[in-house]
Amino acid sequence: MQSDYSTEIQLMHLEDQINRMNLVLADQGHHIDKLTGIIASLKTRLKLLEEGSSGEGVNFDSGGPSEIPPDGVNR
C-alpha cells in the first residue's frame, strides 16, 4: 500500500509541474504574439518611410500614418 501512495504523490507532483509548465508556455506565447504584432507594425512604418522620402505625415505615437493639416494643428 505504501508503494501505491507514493506513486500517487509522485503523479500529483508531475501533474503540478506540467500545469506550471503549461502556464509558462502560454505566457511566452502571449509575449511572442505581442512581439509579432510589434514587428509587423515596424515593417509597415518602415515601408511608409521608404515610400515617402522624408517620412513626413507618419505619426509614430498612434501606430500608423496620419494626415498633418497645412496649419500643423492636429484636430
Jmol script that loads the backbone (N, CA, C; Angstrom):
load data "model"
ATOM      1  N   MET A   1       0.814  -1.200   0.000  1.00  0.00           N
ATOM      2  CA  MET A   1       0.000   0.000   0.000  1.00  0.00           C
ATOM      3  C   MET A   1       0.855   1.261   0.000  1.00  0.00           C
ATOM      4  N   GLN A   2       1.984   1.209   0.689  1.00  0.00           N
ATOM      5  CA  GLN A   2       2.863   2.374   0.724  1.00  0.00           C
ATOM      6  C   GLN A   2       3.311   2.748  -0.684  1.00  0.00           C
ATOM      7  N   SER A   3       3.568   1.759  -1.504  1.00  0.00           N
ATOM      8  CA  SER A   3       4.022   1.995  -2.871  1.00  0.00           C
ATOM      9  C   SER A   3       2.957   2.728  -3.684  1.00  0.00           C
ATOM     10  N   ASP A   4       1.697   2.315  -3.533  1.00  0.00           N
ATOM     11  CA  ASP A   4       0.612   2.973  -4.255  1.00  0.00           C
ATOM     12  C   ASP A   4       0.485   4.438  -3.837  1.00  0.00           C
ATOM     13  N   TYR A   5       0.628   4.683  -2.541  1.00  0.00           N
ATOM     14  CA  TYR A   5       0.507   6.044  -2.033  1.00  0.00           C
ATOM     15  C   TYR A   5       1.622   6.932  -2.583  1.00  0.00           C
ATOM     16  N   SER A   6       2.864   6.448  -2.542  1.00  0.00           N
ATOM     17  CA  SER A   6       3.982   7.265  -3.025  1.00  0.00           C
ATOM     18  C   SER A   6       3.899   7.469  -4.539  1.00  0.00           C
ATOM     19  N   THR A   7       3.414   6.476  -5.261  1.00  0.00           N
ATOM     20  CA  THR A   7       3.229   6.627  -6.705  1.00  0.00           C
ATOM     21  C   THR A   7       2.186   7.695  -6.989  1.00  0.00           C
ATOM     22  N   GLU A   8       1.123   7.694  -6.212  1.00  0.00           N
ATOM     23  CA  GLU A   8       0.074   8.697  -6.400  1.00  0.00           C
ATOM     24  C   GLU A   8       0.601  10.100  -6.087  1.00  0.00           C
ATOM     25  N   ILE A   9       1.403  10.220  -5.052  1.00  0.00           N
ATOM     26  CA  ILE A   9       2.005  11.511  -4.701  1.00  0.00           C
ATOM     27  C   ILE A   9       2.927  11.980  -5.829  1.00  0.00           C
ATOM     28  N   GLN A  10       3.730  11.062  -6.359  1.00  0.00           N
ATOM     29  CA  GLN A  10       4.620  11.422  -7.461  1.00  0.00           C
ATOM     30  C   GLN A  10       3.825  11.885  -8.677  1.00  0.00           C
ATOM     31  N   LEU A  11       2.735  11.203  -8.967  1.00  0.00           N
ATOM     32  CA  LEU A  11       1.892  11.595 -10.092  1.00  0.00           C
ATOM     33  C   LEU A  11       1.286  12.979  -9.875  1.00  0.00           C
ATOM     34  N   MET A  12       0.897  13.267  -8.646  1.00  0.00           N
ATOM     35  CA  MET A  12       0.344  14.586  -8.344  1.00  0.00           C
ATOM     36  C   MET A  12       1.404  15.669  -8.555  1.00  0.00           C
ATOM     37  N   HIS A  13       2.641  15.391  -8.129  1.00  0.00           N
ATOM     38  CA  HIS A  13       3.727  16.355  -8.328  1.00  0.00           C
ATOM     39  C   HIS A  13       4.007  16.562  -9.818  1.00  0.00           C
ATOM     40  N   LEU A  14       4.010  15.479 -10.579  1.00  0.00           N
ATOM     41  CA  LEU A  14       4.223  15.594 -12.020  1.00  0.00           C
ATOM     42  C   LEU A  14       3.116  16.403 -12.681  1.00  0.00           C
ATOM     43  N   GLU A  15       1.886  16.152 -12.274  1.00  0.00           N
ATOM     44  CA  GLU A  15       0.752  16.898 -12.826  1.00  0.00           C
ATOM     45  C   GLU A  15       0.889  18.387 -12.502  1.00  0.00           C
ATOM     46  N   ASP A  16       1.307  18.687 -11.282  1.00  0.00           N
ATOM     47  CA  ASP A  16       1.512  20.078 -10.881  1.00  0.00           C
ATOM     48  C   ASP A  16       2.608  20.734 -11.725  1.00  0.00           C
ATOM     49  N   GLN A  17       3.700  20.018 -11.953  1.00  0.00           N
ATOM     50  CA  GLN A  17       4.788  20.555 -12.776  1.00  0.00           C
ATOM     51  C   GLN A  17       4.322  20.798 -14.209  1.00  0.00           C
ATOM     52  N   ILE A  18       3.554  19.875 -14.750  1.00  0.00           N
ATOM     53  CA  ILE A  18       3.033  20.025 -16.112  1.00  0.00           C
ATOM     54  C   ILE A  18       2.126  21.245 -16.195  1.00  0.00           C
ATOM     55  N   ASN A  19       1.273  21.422 -15.198  1.00  0.00           N
ATOM     56  CA  ASN A  19       0.377  22.584 -15.192  1.00  0.00           C
ATOM     57  C   ASN A  19       1.167  23.890 -15.138  1.00  0.00           C
ATOM     58  N   ARG A  20       2.220  23.923 -14.325  1.00  0.00           N
ATOM     59  CA  ARG A  20       3.047  25.131 -14.242  1.00  0.00           C
ATOM     60  C   ARG A  20       3.770  25.390 -15.560  1.00  0.00           C
ATOM     61  N   MET A  21       4.261  24.331 -16.190  1.00  0.00           N
ATOM     62  CA  MET A  21       4.930  24.494 -17.487  1.00  0.00           C
ATOM     63  C   MET A  21       3.953  25.006 -18.541  1.00  0.00           C
ATOM     64  N   ASN A  22       2.732  24.518 -18.510  1.00  0.00           N
ATOM     65  CA  ASN A  22       1.724  24.987 -19.463  1.00  0.00           C
ATOM     66  C   ASN A  22       1.435  26.473 -19.274  1.00  0.00           C
ATOM     67  N   LEU A  23       1.395  26.923 -18.025  1.00  0.00           N
ATOM     68  CA  LEU A  23       1.183  28.350 -17.760  1.00  0.00           C
ATOM     69  C   LEU A  23       2.341  29.186 -18.298  1.00  0.00           C
ATOM     70  N   VAL A  24       3.558  28.707 -18.095  1.00  0.00           N
ATOM     71  CA  VAL A  24       4.735  29.426 -18.593  1.00  0.00           C
ATOM     72  C   VAL A  24       4.698  29.491 -20.115  1.00  0.00           C
ATOM     73  N   LEU A  25       4.379  28.371 -20.755  1.00  0.00           N
ATOM     74  CA  LEU A  25       4.317  28.347 -22.220  1.00  0.00           C
ATOM     75  C   LEU A  25       3.226  29.270 -22.748  1.00  0.00           C
ATOM     76  N   ALA A  26       2.092  29.304 -22.080  1.00  0.00           N
ATOM     77  CA  ALA A  26       1.007  30.191 -22.507  1.00  0.00           C
ATOM     78  C   ALA A  26       1.439  31.650 -22.384  1.00  0.00           C
ATOM     79  N   ASP A  27       2.136  31.970 -21.298  1.00  0.00           N
ATOM     80  CA  ASP A  27       2.620  33.334 -21.101  1.00  0.00           C
ATOM     81  C   ASP A  27       3.641  33.699 -22.177  1.00  0.00           C
ATOM     82  N   GLN A  28       4.530  32.770 -22.489  1.00  0.00           N
ATOM     83  CA  GLN A  28       5.524  33.020 -23.538  1.00  0.00           C
ATOM     84  C   GLN A  28       4.840  33.191 -24.887  1.00  0.00           C
ATOM     85  N   GLY A  29       3.802  32.402 -25.136  1.00  0.00           N
ATOM     86  CA  GLY A  29       3.052  32.525 -26.386  1.00  0.00           C
ATOM     87  C   GLY A  29       2.427  33.901 -26.518  1.00  0.00           C
ATOM     88  N   HIS A  30       1.914  34.418 -25.400  1.00  0.00           N
ATOM     89  CA  HIS A  30       1.327  35.765 -25.398  1.00  0.00           C
ATOM     90  C   HIS A  30       2.389  36.804 -25.765  1.00  0.00           C
ATOM     91  N   HIS A  31       3.579  36.658 -25.171  1.00  0.00           N
ATOM     92  CA  HIS A  31       4.662  37.602 -25.471  1.00  0.00           C
ATOM     93  C   HIS A  31       5.099  37.491 -26.930  1.00  0.00           C
ATOM     94  N   ILE A  32       5.139  36.273 -27.449  1.00  0.00           N
ATOM     95  CA  ILE A  32       5.510  36.078 -28.853  1.00  0.00           C
ATOM     96  C   ILE A  32       4.490  36.751 -29.757  1.00  0.00           C
ATOM     97  N   ASP A  33       3.202  36.613 -29.429  1.00  0.00           N
ATOM     98  CA  ASP A  33       2.154  37.270 -30.222  1.00  0.00           C
ATOM     99  C   ASP A  33       2.326  38.786 -30.209  1.00  0.00           C
ATOM    100  N   LYS A  34       2.631  39.346 -29.027  1.00  0.00           N
ATOM    101  CA  LYS A  34       2.829  40.793 -28.933  1.00  0.00           C
ATOM    102  C   LYS A  34       4.031  41.227 -29.762  1.00  0.00           C
ATOM    103  N   LEU A  35       5.125  40.475 -29.667  1.00  0.00           N
ATOM    104  CA  LEU A  35       6.322  40.823 -30.434  1.00  0.00           C
ATOM    105  C   LEU A  35       6.076  40.710 -31.932  1.00  0.00           C
ATOM    106  N   THR A  36       5.313  39.716 -32.344  1.00  0.00           N
ATOM    107  CA  THR A  36       4.979  39.561 -33.760  1.00  0.00           C
ATOM    108  C   THR A  36       4.192  40.767 -34.252  1.00  0.00           C
ATOM    109  N   GLY A  37       3.260  41.244 -33.435  1.00  0.00           N
ATOM    110  CA  GLY A  37       2.488  42.437 -33.785  1.00  0.00           C
ATOM    111  C   GLY A  37       3.362  43.673 -33.878  1.00  0.00           C
ATOM    112  N   ILE A  38       4.296  43.804 -32.961  1.00  0.00           N
ATOM    113  CA  ILE A  38       5.205  44.950 -32.974  1.00  0.00           C
ATOM    114  C   ILE A  38       6.076  44.913 -34.229  1.00  0.00           C
ATOM    115  N   ILE A  39       6.579  43.732 -34.570  1.00  0.00           N
ATOM    116  CA  ILE A  39       7.416  43.595 -35.769  1.00  0.00           C
ATOM    117  C   ILE A  39       6.621  43.963 -37.015  1.00  0.00           C
ATOM    118  N   ALA A  40       5.381  43.487 -37.102  1.00  0.00           N
ATOM    119  CA  ALA A  40       4.542  43.816 -38.262  1.00  0.00           C
ATOM    120  C   ALA A  40       4.318  45.325 -38.349  1.00  0.00           C
ATOM    121  N   SER A  41       4.079  45.960 -37.209  1.00  0.00           N
ATOM    122  CA  SER A  41       3.874  47.407 -37.176  1.00  0.00           C
ATOM    123  C   SER A  41       5.136  48.150 -37.619  1.00  0.00           C
ATOM    124  N   LEU A  42       6.289  47.695 -37.144  1.00  0.00           N
ATOM    125  CA  LEU A  42       7.546  48.338 -37.533  1.00  0.00           C
ATOM    126  C   LEU A  42       7.829  48.167 -39.021  1.00  0.00           C
ATOM    127  N   LYS A  43       7.501  46.997 -39.564  1.00  0.00           N
ATOM    128  CA  LYS A  43       7.684  46.779 -41.007  1.00  0.00           C
ATOM    129  C   LYS A  43       6.804  47.739 -41.805  1.00  0.00           C
ATOM    130  N   THR A  44       5.566  47.920 -41.343  1.00  0.00           N
ATOM    131  CA  THR A  44       4.650  48.842 -42.020  1.00  0.00           C
ATOM    132  C   THR A  44       5.189  50.264 -41.959  1.00  0.00           C
ATOM    133  N   ARG A  45       5.649  50.664 -40.796  1.00  0.00           N
ATOM    134  CA  ARG A  45       6.190  52.016 -40.640  1.00  0.00           C
ATOM    135  C   ARG A  45       7.421  52.225 -41.514  1.00  0.00           C
ATOM    136  N   LEU A  46       8.296  51.215 -41.568  1.00  0.00           N
ATOM    137  CA  LEU A  46       9.487  51.316 -42.407  1.00  0.00           C
ATOM    138  C   LEU A  46       9.102  51.456 -43.872  1.00  0.00           C
ATOM    139  N   LYS A  47       8.121  50.681 -44.295  1.00  0.00           N
ATOM    140  CA  LYS A  47       7.661  50.759 -45.683  1.00  0.00           C
ATOM    141  C   LYS A  47       7.119  52.159 -45.981  1.00  0.00           C
ATOM    142  N   LEU A  48       6.352  52.711 -45.042  1.00  0.00           N
ATOM    143  CA  LEU A  48       5.819  54.062 -45.236  1.00  0.00           C
ATOM    144  C   LEU A  48       6.937  55.091 -45.321  1.00  0.00           C
ATOM    145  N   LEU A  49       7.949  54.924 -44.493  1.00  0.00           N
ATOM    146  CA  LEU A  49       9.076  55.857 -44.526  1.00  0.00           C
ATOM    147  C   LEU A  49       9.853  55.732 -45.832  1.00  0.00           C
ATOM    148  N   GLU A  50       9.990  54.499 -46.320  1.00  0.00           N
ATOM    149  CA  GLU A  50      10.711  54.300 -47.578  1.00  0.00           C
ATOM    150  C   GLU A  50       9.933  54.869 -48.758  1.00  0.00           C
ATOM    151  N   GLU A  51       8.603  54.767 -48.710  1.00  0.00           N
ATOM    152  CA  GLU A  51       7.770  55.273 -49.802  1.00  0.00           C
ATOM    153  C   GLU A  51       7.729  56.791 -49.822  1.00  0.00           C
ATOM    154  N   GLY A  52       7.667  57.401 -48.661  1.00  0.00           N
ATOM    155  CA  GLY A  52       7.700  58.862 -48.559  1.00  0.00           C
ATOM    156  C   GLY A  52       9.128  59.259 -48.259  1.00  0.00           C
ATOM    157  N   SER A  53       9.688  60.142 -49.029  1.00  0.00           N
ATOM    158  CA  SER A  53      11.122  60.422 -48.925  1.00  0.00           C
ATOM    159  C   SER A  53      11.540  60.915 -47.545  1.00  0.00           C
ATOM    160  N   SER A  54      10.727  61.758 -46.906  1.00  0.00           N
ATOM    161  CA  SER A  54      11.148  62.323 -45.627  1.00  0.00           C
ATOM    162  C   SER A  54      10.439  61.704 -44.434  1.00  0.00           C
ATOM    163  N   GLY A  55       9.376  60.959 -44.686  1.00  0.00           N
ATOM    164  CA  GLY A  55       8.627  60.387 -43.583  1.00  0.00           C
ATOM    165  C   GLY A  55       7.655  61.350 -42.959  1.00  0.00           C
ATOM    166  N   GLU A  56       7.492  62.539 -43.552  1.00  0.00           N
ATOM    167  CA  GLU A  56       6.530  63.489 -43.003  1.00  0.00           C
ATOM    168  C   GLU A  56       5.134  62.904 -43.083  1.00  0.00           C
ATOM    169  N   GLY A  57       4.349  63.196 -42.091  1.00  0.00           N
ATOM    170  CA  GLY A  57       2.976  62.700 -42.066  1.00  0.00           C
ATOM    171  C   GLY A  57       2.844  61.348 -41.405  1.00  0.00           C
ATOM    172  N   VAL A  58       3.954  60.772 -40.969  1.00  0.00           N
ATOM    173  CA  VAL A  58       3.889  59.498 -40.267  1.00  0.00           C
ATOM    174  C   VAL A  58       3.943  59.800 -38.782  1.00  0.00           C
ATOM    175  N   ASN A  59       2.902  59.387 -38.079  1.00  0.00           N
ATOM    176  CA  ASN A  59       2.812  59.638 -36.646  1.00  0.00           C
ATOM    177  C   ASN A  59       3.125  58.339 -35.919  1.00  0.00           C
ATOM    178  N   PHE A  60       4.298  58.259 -35.300  1.00  0.00           N
ATOM    179  CA  PHE A  60       4.699  57.028 -34.638  1.00  0.00           C
ATOM    180  C   PHE A  60       4.009  56.817 -33.300  1.00  0.00           C
ATOM    181  N   ASP A  61       3.373  57.830 -32.768  1.00  0.00           N
ATOM    182  CA  ASP A  61       2.677  57.675 -31.496  1.00  0.00           C
ATOM    183  C   ASP A  61       1.367  56.929 -31.649  1.00  0.00           C
ATOM    184  N   SER A  62       0.713  57.056 -32.775  1.00  0.00           N
ATOM    185  CA  SER A  62      -0.611  56.460 -32.935  1.00  0.00           C
ATOM    186  C   SER A  62      -0.568  55.097 -33.589  1.00  0.00           C
ATOM    187  N   GLY A  63       0.597  54.679 -34.054  1.00  0.00           N
ATOM    188  CA  GLY A  63       0.702  53.369 -34.654  1.00  0.00           C
ATOM    189  C   GLY A  63       0.476  53.345 -36.142  1.00  0.00           C
ATOM    190  N   GLY A  64       0.412  54.492 -36.792  1.00  0.00           N
ATOM    191  CA  GLY A  64       0.212  54.485 -38.228  1.00  0.00           C
ATOM    192  C   GLY A  64       0.341  55.867 -38.815  1.00  0.00           C
ATOM    193  N   PRO A  65       0.109  55.965 -40.121  1.00  0.00           N
ATOM    194  CA  PRO A  65       0.235  57.273 -40.772  1.00  0.00           C
ATOM    195  C   PRO A  65      -0.873  58.216 -40.328  1.00  0.00           C
ATOM    196  N   SER A  66      -0.585  59.479 -40.359  1.00  0.00           N
ATOM    197  CA  SER A  66      -1.609  60.463 -40.036  1.00  0.00           C
ATOM    198  C   SER A  66      -1.445  61.650 -40.971  1.00  0.00           C
ATOM    199  N   GLU A  67      -2.539  62.272 -41.247  1.00  0.00           N
ATOM    200  CA  GLU A  67      -2.508  63.469 -42.079  1.00  0.00           C
ATOM    201  C   GLU A  67      -2.203  64.662 -41.189  1.00  0.00           C
ATOM    202  N   ILE A  68      -1.242  65.459 -41.593  1.00  0.00           N
ATOM    203  CA  ILE A  68      -0.938  66.686 -40.866  1.00  0.00           C
ATOM    204  C   ILE A  68      -1.488  67.835 -41.697  1.00  0.00           C
ATOM    205  N   PRO A  69      -2.445  68.572 -41.148  1.00  0.00           N
ATOM    206  CA  PRO A  69      -3.045  69.672 -41.904  1.00  0.00           C
ATOM    207  C   PRO A  69      -2.019  70.771 -42.176  1.00  0.00           C
ATOM    208  N   PRO A  70      -2.285  71.589 -43.197  1.00  0.00           N
ATOM    209  CA  PRO A  70      -1.337  72.656 -43.567  1.00  0.00           C
ATOM    210  C   PRO A  70      -0.987  73.590 -42.419  1.00  0.00           C
ATOM    211  N   ASP A  71      -1.933  73.823 -41.493  1.00  0.00           N
ATOM    212  CA  ASP A  71      -1.629  74.733 -40.386  1.00  0.00           C
ATOM    213  C   ASP A  71      -0.843  74.042 -39.270  1.00  0.00           C
ATOM    214  N   GLY A  72      -0.627  72.724 -39.401  1.00  0.00           N
ATOM    215  CA  GLY A  72       0.168  71.987 -38.426  1.00  0.00           C
ATOM    216  C   GLY A  72      -0.553  71.637 -37.149  1.00  0.00           C
ATOM    217  N   VAL A  73      -1.853  71.891 -37.071  1.00  0.00           N
ATOM    218  CA  VAL A  73      -2.615  71.615 -35.853  1.00  0.00           C
ATOM    219  C   VAL A  73      -3.428  70.343 -36.067  1.00  0.00           C
ATOM    220  N   ASN A  74      -3.140  69.336 -35.260  1.00  0.00           N
ATOM    221  CA  ASN A  74      -3.928  68.099 -35.329  1.00  0.00           C
ATOM    222  C   ASN A  74      -5.243  68.293 -34.601  1.00  0.00           C
ATOM    223  N   ARG A  75      -6.297  67.847 -35.197  1.00  0.00           N
ATOM    224  CA  ARG A  75      -7.614  68.005 -34.577  1.00  0.00           C
ATOM    225  C   ARG A  75      -8.146  66.681 -34.128  1.00  0.00           C
TER     226      ARG A  75
END
end "model"
wireframe off; spacefill off
backbone 0.3
color backbone group
